[in-house]
């Protein structure tokens, strides 16, 4: 379910594996940046069945728009030019 932008929340990055997702989450938490992570599932199957995210599924990390410059600096070693 996409509810759009909430309280100046923006899509910050998209990750495709659990290892990167967990690294991003740890860095954001350690530095006091609140975030929301949502798995982006494609296809009709995801509408009818609860399934664990697949390895190739994308996870969108959203943060407050004011935190984007700080998060980019903190995560450039993990994400490189992905943000």
C-alpha positions in Angstrom: 0.0 0.0 0.0 1.5 3.3 -1.0 0.2 6.2 1.1 2.6 8.8 -0.5 4.7 11.3 1.3 4.0 11.7 5.0 5.4 14.5 7.1 8.1 15.4 4.5 9.2 11.8 4.2 11.1 11.0 1.0 12.4 7.9 -0.8 16.1 8.0 0.2 17.4 4.8 -1.4 16.5 1.4 -2.8 18.4 -1.7 -1.7 18.2 -5.2 -3.1 19.7 -7.5 -0.5 19.3 -8.0 3.3 23.0 -7.3 4.1 22.9 -3.8 2.6 19.5 -3.1 4.2 20.7 -4.1 7.6 23.9 -1.9 7.2 21.8 1.1 6.2 19.4 0.6 9.1 22.2 0.2 11.7 23.9 3.4 10.5 20.7 5.4 10.4 19.7 4.2 13.9 23.1 4.8 15.4 22.9 8.4 14.1 19.4 9.2 15.3 17.8 9.3 11.8 14.3 7.8 11.8 13.4 5.8 8.7 10.7 3.5 7.2 11.7 0.4 5.2 9.1 -1.1 2.8 9.6 -4.1 0.5 8.4 -3.4 -3.0 6.8 -6.5 -4.4 5.9 -6.8 -8.0 3.3 -9.2 -9.6 -0.2 -10.3 -8.8 1.0 -13.0 -6.4 2.0 -10.5 -3.8 -1.6 -9.1 -3.7 -3.1 -12.4 -2.7 -0.5 -14.2 -0.6 1.7 -13.2 2.3 5.3 -14.0 1.2 8.7 -13.4 2.5 10.6 -10.8 0.4 12.6 -12.5 -2.3 16.3 -11.8 -2.7 15.7 -9.7 -5.8 12.9 -7.7 -4.3 13.7 -4.0 -3.7 13.5 -2.4 -0.3 12.8 1.3 -0.3 14.2 3.3 2.7 12.4 6.5 3.4 13.6 9.3 5.7 12.6 12.9 6.5 13.7 15.3 3.8 15.8 17.4 6.3 17.9 14.4 7.0 18.9 13.6 3.4 22.3 15.5 3.4 23.4 13.9 6.7 22.3 10.4 5.6 24.1 10.8 2.2 27.3 11.6 4.0 26.9 8.8 6.5 26.0 6.2 4.0 28.3 7.0 1.0 30.7 4.2 2.0 27.8 1.7 1.9 25.7 3.0 -1.0 28.3 4.8 -3.1 26.5 6.7 -5.9 23.2 4.8 -5.4 21.6 7.7 -3.4 
